[in-house]
Amino acid sequence: MATATSNLKEKWAALKGQNPGLRIRNAANELGVSEAELLATSVGEGVTVLKPDFAALLQEVEKLGKVMALTRNEECVHERKGIYQNPDFSNPHAQLFVGADIDLRIFLSSWKYAFAVVDGDKKSFQFFGKDGLALHKIYLTKDSNAAAFHELTEKYKAEEQSPLLEIAAPAPKPSEKPDSEIDVEGFRQAWKDLKDTHDFFGITRKYGVSRTQALRLAPEGYAVKIDNARVVNLLEDAARKQTPIMVFVGNRGIIQIHTGLVKNTLWHQHWFNVIDPDFNLHLDTLPIAETWIVRKPTEDGDVTSVEVFNSEGDFIVQFFGKRKPGNPELLEWRDLVKDLQN
C-alpha cells in the first residue's frame, strides 16, 4: 500500500510538472482517484490528518475570525467570506450555522475525513465524504487568526498520520419510479397545501418522486420549465437592478447559502461567475440540463425559486429572493422571475 501511495505521489508530481496550474480536483479525476486520496499523499508535508470530531472542530472555527467557506458540486462552486457564528448542532440529522455571512446546512452523517492543509501561504481545513469527494473547505484569509488555525490543528490532530484511506464507492442513486406508480393527485394536493418551503422535501419522500419528476408532475402553474440560458440572465439582472437574492449550492454533505446582493458578473470560457469581495460563484453552464421556476405556497404567501439541474437530476444551484420567515417574498424578485418567462 505504501508503494501505491508513493506511485500516486509521483504521478501527481509529473502531472503538475506538465500543467502547473492544474487543480487537485481535476488532477484526481485524471489519475482516477478521489481528491482525498491525492491530498493524503502529502501527509507530513503540509497535510495533517485530523480526528473525525467534525462537530467539535466546526464549533471552534469561529476562533479563526473571517475566513472563506467553500462548498461545491461538479458544476458549481460557492465561496463566501465571513465568520462561523451561531452554530446549532442539536439536531442529529442536520447541523446549522446561521450567520449573516456564513449560512450552512450540514449533514455530518456523510462526512468521513478531515485535514489541515498548509500549501505555501494558503491554510485550510478540508472535509471529505466516504468516497473521498470534497464536501467543504475553510480557507484562512488575510484577516484570519493564523495562530488559532495552528492551535486547532494540534488539538484535533489524529494519532495516526497515515496517507492510507478507506475509500468507499459512491452510493448508487435510487432509480426513479415510473409516473404511473405515483399518486399524482395526492402529491399535487399536498403541494398546494404546503405551509413551509422546508416541508417540500418531505412531500417528495412521502410520494416517492425525484426532484425533477416532482416538477414534471407539479400542479398546473406551480413549475415552469425555462431555457437554461436564463440562469445567466437572472444573475445579470439581479446585479443590474441590485435585487438581493439567496444562492444555494450543495452536495450530499452540506448546503451553503449566500444572502444579499451580487454585483460583478463575468464569463470565463463556459463558466459564468460572480466575483464580489465577499462572495464568489462559479457556474459551469455546459452541464445544465434543466432549469425551472418553482412556486410553493407558505403561510407568508407564495415563494418562488429558480432551480437548476444536471442530466442526472441533481441540484446544481437554486435561487430565491432574499427573505426571512414571516416576511412575504420581495416584489422585485418576482419581477426578475417574471422576466425569465418572456
C-alpha positions as CSV (number, residue, x, y, z in Angstrom):
1,M,0.0,0.0,0.0
2,A,2.9,2.4,0.8
3,T,4.2,1.7,-2.7
4,A,0.9,2.5,-4.2
5,T,0.8,5.8,-2.3
6,S,4.4,6.6,-3.5
7,N,3.5,5.8,-7.1
8,L,0.4,8.1,-6.9
9,K,2.5,10.9,-5.4
10,E,5.0,10.5,-8.3
11,K,2.2,10.5,-10.9
12,W,0.7,13.7,-9.4
13,A,4.1,15.4,-9.3
14,A,4.6,14.5,-13.0
15,L,1.1,15.8,-13.8
16,K,1.8,19.1,-12.0
17,G,5.1,19.4,-13.9
18,Q,3.1,19.2,-17.2
19,N,0.4,21.5,-16.0
20,P,1.4,23.7,-13.1
21,G,-2.0,25.4,-12.8
22,L,-3.9,22.1,-12.5
23,R,-6.2,22.0,-9.5
24,I,-6.2,18.9,-7.2
25,R,-9.8,18.0,-8.0
26,N,-9.0,17.9,-11.7
27,A,-5.8,16.0,-11.1
28,A,-7.6,13.4,-9.1
29,N,-10.1,12.9,-12.0
30,E,-7.2,12.5,-14.4
31,L,-5.5,10.0,-12.2
32,G,-8.6,8.0,-11.5
33,V,-8.6,8.5,-7.7
34,S,-10.5,10.6,-5.2
35,E,-9.3,14.1,-4.2
36,A,-8.9,12.9,-0.6
37,E,-6.5,10.1,-1.7
38,L,-4.5,12.6,-3.7
39,L,-4.3,15.1,-0.8
40,A,-3.3,12.3,1.6
41,T,-0.1,11.6,-0.4
42,S,1.2,14.8,1.2
43,V,0.5,13.8,4.8
44,G,3.5,15.0,6.8
45,E,4.4,17.6,4.2
46,G,1.9,20.3,4.9
47,V,-1.1,18.0,5.3
48,T,-2.2,16.8,8.7
49,V,-4.8,14.1,9.3
50,L,-7.4,15.3,11.8
51,K,-9.6,13.3,14.1
52,P,-13.2,12.9,12.7
53,D,-14.6,15.1,15.5
54,F,-16.3,17.2,12.9
55,A,-19.0,18.8,15.2
56,A,-16.4,19.8,17.9
57,L,-14.0,21.2,15.4
58,L,-16.6,23.2,13.4
59,Q,-17.9,24.8,16.6
60,E,-14.4,26.2,17.3
61,V,-13.9,27.6,13.8
62,E,-15.2,30.9,14.9
63,K,-11.8,31.4,16.6
64,L,-10.3,31.8,13.1
65,G,-12.2,35.0,12.6
66,K,-13.0,35.9,9.0
67,V,-12.4,33.0,6.6
68,M,-13.6,31.8,3.2
69,A,-16.1,29.0,3.2
70,L,-16.2,26.9,0.0
71,T,-18.8,24.4,-0.9
72,R,-19.2,22.9,-4.4
73,N,-20.6,20.2,-6.6
74,E,-19.4,19.1,-10.0
75,E,-20.9,22.1,-11.8
76,C,-20.9,25.0,-9.3
77,V,-18.6,26.5,-6.7
78,H,-19.9,28.7,-3.9
79,E,-17.3,30.8,-1.9
80,R,-18.4,33.0,0.9
81,K,-16.3,35.1,3.3
82,G,-17.3,35.7,6.9
83,I,-17.2,34.3,10.5
84,Y,-18.7,31.0,11.5
85,Q,-21.3,32.1,14.0
86,N,-24.5,30.8,15.7
87,P,-23.8,27.1,15.4
88,D,-26.8,24.7,16.2
89,F,-25.8,21.1,16.4
90,S,-28.8,19.9,18.5
91,N,-30.4,18.1,15.5
92,P,-28.6,14.8,14.8
93,H,-29.8,14.9,11.2
94,A,-28.9,18.4,10.1
95,Q,-26.5,20.9,11.8
96,L,-26.5,24.6,11.2
97,F,-24.6,27.8,11.1
98,V,-26.9,30.7,10.8
99,G,-24.9,33.9,10.4
100,A,-25.4,36.9,8.2
101,D,-22.4,35.8,6.1
102,I,-21.8,32.1,6.8
103,D,-25.1,30.2,6.4
104,L,-24.8,26.4,6.3
105,R,-27.0,23.3,6.5
106,I,-24.6,20.4,7.3
107,F,-25.3,16.6,7.2
108,L,-22.4,15.1,9.2
109,S,-23.5,11.6,8.5
110,S,-21.9,11.9,5.1
111,W,-18.6,13.2,6.4
112,K,-15.6,10.9,7.0
113,Y,-12.2,12.6,6.7
114,A,-10.7,15.9,7.7
115,F,-7.3,17.5,7.1
116,A,-5.5,20.7,7.9
117,V,-3.6,21.8,4.9
118,V,-0.7,24.3,4.6
119,D,0.1,24.9,0.9
120,G,2.6,27.8,0.6
121,D,0.8,30.8,2.1
122,K,-2.6,29.1,1.9
123,K,-4.0,27.5,5.1
124,S,-7.3,25.5,5.2
125,F,-9.4,22.8,6.9
126,Q,-10.8,20.4,4.3
127,F,-13.5,17.8,4.8
128,F,-14.3,14.8,2.6
129,G,-17.0,12.1,2.3
130,K,-16.7,8.3,2.5
131,D,-16.0,8.3,-1.2
132,G,-13.2,10.8,-0.9
133,L,-15.1,13.6,-2.5
134,A,-14.6,17.1,-1.1
135,L,-17.6,18.3,0.8
136,H,-16.5,21.6,2.4
137,K,-13.3,23.6,2.8
138,I,-12.5,26.5,5.1
139,Y,-9.7,28.8,3.9
140,L,-8.0,31.4,6.0
141,T,-8.0,35.0,4.7
142,K,-5.6,37.9,5.4
143,D,-8.0,38.8,8.2
144,S,-7.9,35.4,9.8
145,N,-6.3,34.3,13.1
146,A,-3.4,32.0,11.9
147,A,-2.4,31.2,15.4
148,A,-5.9,29.7,16.1
149,F,-5.5,27.6,12.9
150,H,-2.3,26.0,14.3
151,E,-3.8,25.6,17.7
152,L,-6.9,23.8,16.3
153,T,-4.7,21.7,14.1
154,E,-2.7,20.5,17.1
155,K,-5.8,19.9,19.2
156,Y,-7.6,17.8,16.6
157,K,-4.5,16.1,15.1
158,A,-5.1,12.3,14.7
159,E,-2.7,10.0,16.4
160,E,-2.0,8.1,13.2
161,Q,-0.7,10.3,10.4
162,S,-1.2,7.8,7.6
163,P,-1.7,8.5,3.9
164,L,-3.8,5.4,3.5
165,L,-7.6,5.9,3.4
166,E,-10.5,3.6,3.2
167,I,-12.4,4.9,0.2
168,A,-15.9,3.6,-0.5
169,A,-17.5,3.5,-3.9
170,P,-20.2,6.2,-4.3
171,A,-23.6,5.1,-3.2
172,P,-25.8,4.1,-6.2
173,K,-28.5,6.6,-7.0
174,P,-32.0,5.3,-6.4
175,S,-33.9,4.7,-9.7
176,E,-36.9,6.9,-10.4
177,K,-40.3,5.3,-10.1
178,P,-42.5,5.3,-13.2
179,D,-45.1,8.1,-13.2
180,S,-47.8,5.5,-13.3
181,E,-46.8,4.3,-9.8
182,I,-47.1,7.7,-8.3
183,D,-50.3,9.0,-6.5
184,V,-50.1,12.1,-8.7
185,E,-53.3,13.7,-7.4
186,G,-52.3,13.2,-3.8
187,F,-48.9,14.7,-4.5
188,R,-50.4,17.7,-6.2
189,Q,-52.8,18.3,-3.3
190,A,-50.0,18.0,-0.8
191,W,-48.0,20.6,-2.8
192,K,-51.0,23.0,-2.8
193,D,-51.4,22.5,0.9
194,L,-47.8,23.5,1.8
195,K,-47.3,26.0,4.6
196,D,-43.5,26.0,4.6
197,T,-41.0,25.5,1.8
198,H,-38.9,23.3,4.0
199,D,-41.7,20.7,4.0
200,F,-41.4,20.2,0.3
201,F,-38.6,17.6,0.6
202,G,-40.8,15.5,3.0
203,I,-43.6,15.5,0.4
204,T,-41.3,14.2,-2.3
205,R,-40.2,11.4,0.0
206,K,-43.7,10.6,1.0
207,Y,-44.9,10.2,-2.6
208,G,-41.6,8.6,-3.8
209,V,-40.8,11.2,-6.5
210,S,-37.4,12.5,-7.6
211,R,-37.0,16.3,-7.6
212,T,-37.2,16.7,-11.3
213,Q,-40.1,14.2,-11.5
214,A,-41.9,16.3,-8.9
215,L,-41.5,19.4,-11.1
216,R,-42.9,17.5,-14.1
217,L,-45.9,16.3,-12.1
218,A,-46.5,19.6,-10.4
219,P,-49.9,21.2,-10.1
220,E,-50.6,23.4,-13.1
221,G,-48.8,26.7,-12.9
222,Y,-46.6,25.6,-9.9
223,A,-43.5,24.6,-12.0
224,V,-42.5,26.1,-15.4
225,K,-39.5,24.9,-17.4
226,I,-37.4,27.7,-18.9
227,D,-34.5,28.0,-21.2
228,N,-31.2,27.1,-19.4
229,A,-29.5,30.3,-20.7
230,R,-32.0,32.3,-18.5
231,V,-29.9,31.4,-15.4
232,V,-27.3,33.9,-16.6
233,N,-30.0,36.5,-17.3
234,L,-31.2,36.1,-13.8
235,L,-27.8,36.8,-12.2
236,E,-27.1,39.7,-14.6
237,D,-30.5,41.3,-13.9
238,A,-30.1,40.8,-10.2
239,A,-26.7,42.6,-10.4
240,R,-28.0,45.4,-12.7
241,K,-31.1,46.0,-10.6
242,Q,-29.4,45.4,-7.3
243,T,-32.1,42.9,-6.1
244,P,-30.9,40.9,-3.1
245,I,-31.1,37.2,-3.7
246,M,-30.3,33.9,-2.0
247,V,-28.0,31.4,-3.7
248,F,-28.0,27.8,-2.5
249,V,-25.2,25.4,-3.6
250,G,-24.6,22.0,-2.1
251,N,-23.6,18.3,-2.2
252,R,-24.6,15.3,-0.1
253,G,-22.8,16.7,2.9
254,I,-23.6,20.3,3.1
255,I,-25.6,23.3,1.6
256,Q,-24.1,26.7,1.6
257,I,-26.2,29.9,1.2
258,H,-25.4,33.4,0.2
259,T,-28.0,36.1,1.0
260,G,-27.5,39.6,-0.3
261,L,-26.5,41.4,-3.5
262,V,-24.5,40.2,-6.4
263,K,-22.6,42.9,-8.3
264,N,-19.8,41.9,-10.6
265,T,-20.6,39.2,-13.2
266,L,-18.4,37.9,-15.9
267,W,-17.8,35.0,-18.3
268,H,-14.7,32.8,-18.4
269,Q,-15.0,30.3,-21.2
270,H,-18.2,28.4,-20.4
271,W,-18.2,29.3,-16.7
272,F,-20.4,32.2,-15.6
273,N,-19.1,33.9,-12.5
274,V,-20.0,36.3,-9.7
275,I,-16.8,38.0,-8.4
276,D,-17.5,40.2,-5.4
277,P,-15.3,40.9,-2.4
278,D,-17.1,38.5,0.0
279,F,-19.0,36.2,-2.4
280,N,-17.9,34.3,-5.5
281,L,-19.9,31.9,-7.6
282,H,-18.5,29.8,-10.5
283,L,-21.2,28.1,-12.5
284,D,-20.3,25.7,-15.4
285,T,-23.1,26.4,-17.9
286,L,-22.4,23.4,-20.1
287,P,-23.8,20.6,-17.9
288,I,-27.0,22.5,-17.1
289,A,-29.8,20.1,-18.3
290,E,-33.0,21.6,-16.8
291,T,-34.0,25.0,-15.3
292,W,-37.3,25.5,-13.6
293,I,-39.3,28.3,-12.0
294,V,-41.0,26.7,-9.0
295,R,-43.8,28.2,-6.8
296,K,-44.6,26.9,-3.3
297,P,-47.4,28.2,-1.0
298,T,-46.4,29.2,2.5
299,E,-48.1,31.0,5.4
300,D,-46.4,34.2,4.2
301,G,-47.6,33.8,0.6
302,D,-46.1,32.1,-2.4
303,V,-42.4,31.7,-2.5
304,T,-40.7,31.4,-5.9
305,S,-37.4,29.7,-6.7
306,V,-35.3,29.2,-9.8
307,E,-33.9,25.6,-9.7
308,V,-31.1,24.3,-11.9
309,F,-30.3,20.6,-12.5
310,N,-27.8,18.4,-14.3
311,S,-28.6,15.5,-16.6
312,E,-28.7,13.1,-13.6
313,G,-31.5,15.2,-12.0
314,D,-29.1,16.5,-9.3
315,F,-29.3,20.1,-8.0
316,I,-26.6,22.4,-9.4
317,V,-27.8,25.7,-7.8
318,Q,-31.0,27.2,-6.5
319,F,-32.0,30.8,-6.3
320,F,-34.6,32.7,-4.2
321,G,-35.3,36.3,-3.4
322,K,-33.9,37.5,-0.1
323,R,-36.4,36.6,2.5
324,K,-36.8,35.8,6.2
325,P,-39.7,33.6,7.6
326,G,-42.6,35.8,8.5
327,N,-42.0,38.1,5.6
328,P,-43.6,38.0,2.1
329,E,-41.5,37.5,-1.0
330,L,-39.8,40.6,-2.5
331,L,-41.8,42.0,-5.3
332,E,-38.5,42.9,-7.1
333,W,-37.6,39.2,-7.1
334,R,-41.0,38.3,-8.5
335,D,-40.4,40.8,-11.3
336,L,-37.0,39.3,-12.1
337,V,-38.5,35.8,-12.3
338,K,-41.4,37.0,-14.4
339,D,-38.9,38.4,-16.9
340,L,-37.3,35.0,-17.3
341,Q,-40.5,33.7,-18.9
342,N,-40.7,36.4,-21.5
